[in-house]
Amino acid sequence: MTETHDVACSRCGRTAAGIAEPPVAGDVGQLVYDHVCRECWSEWFEQSVNVINHHGLNPALREHRLQLYEIMKEFLNIPGRTPSQ
């Protein structure tokens, strides 16, 4: 069972419940887990469908996935460079 944890959310600025587990593998997933609340993650998850469709991204392709991660980090206000995955 995953423990509940609070985060100082990088997007909304509130201290709130974080997501249950890293949403993707690697450093990017850990950044989201450590810095994004559940509500803001839910908003990104809905927005990501629009981003994927608008930009014609295929998340199975590494280059497209990295582009999606950069857009996600901007949306969620997560600082730093996206590690390559």
N, C-alpha and C positions, 0 to 999 in steps of 0.2 A: 504494500500500500504506500502511495506517495504522500508525504507529509505536506501540509499546507504551509506556505511561507508568504510573508509580506515583502513587497518591493517598493522602493521609491521610484515610481513609474517615470520613465524618461519622456513620455509623451504628454501625460496629463498633469504630472507633478504631484500627484497624490501618493500617499502611502496606502497601498491596497493589496488585496490577495493576488499573488502571482499565479501564473499558469501552472498546471499540475506537473508538467515535465517539459524538457526542451522540445520544441516543435519540429526541429530538424536536427540532423546529426552535426557534430563538430562544434567549432567555435561560434558560428553564427547562432546556432540553437541555444548555446549556453548564454550568449549575450542577451537574447530575447528572454530566456528564463530568468536571468538575473535582473533585468531592467524594465520589464513590461508587465503591467497588470492584466488581469483576465479580460476586463472590459475593453481595453485598448487593443489587446490581441484579437478579440472577437471582431472589432471594427476593421482591423487590418485584414483578417481572414476574408471578410465580405468584400473589402476593397480589392484584394488581390485578384479576385476573379475578373474584375473590370480591368485591372492593370494587365493581366495575362492576355485578355481578349484585345484590348486596345493596342498593345505593342506586338501582338501576334507571337507571344513567347511560348516556348515548349519547355517546361521545367525539367524535362528529362535530359535536355541538352545543357552541358556544363556552362557554356557561354551565356545562355538565356537565364539559367538559374542564378548566376552571379549578377546579372543585370537586375533580376527580380529582387535579390538580396539587397542591392544598393537602393532600390526604390523603397523596399520595406524599411531599411534603416533610416532613410529620410522621413518616411511617414511616421515612424515610431520615435524619431528624434534620438536614435542611438548613435553616439559618436564613434569615430574611428573608421579605419579601412576594413572592408570585408576580407577576411582571410580566404584564400583560394581553396575551393573544394571541388 
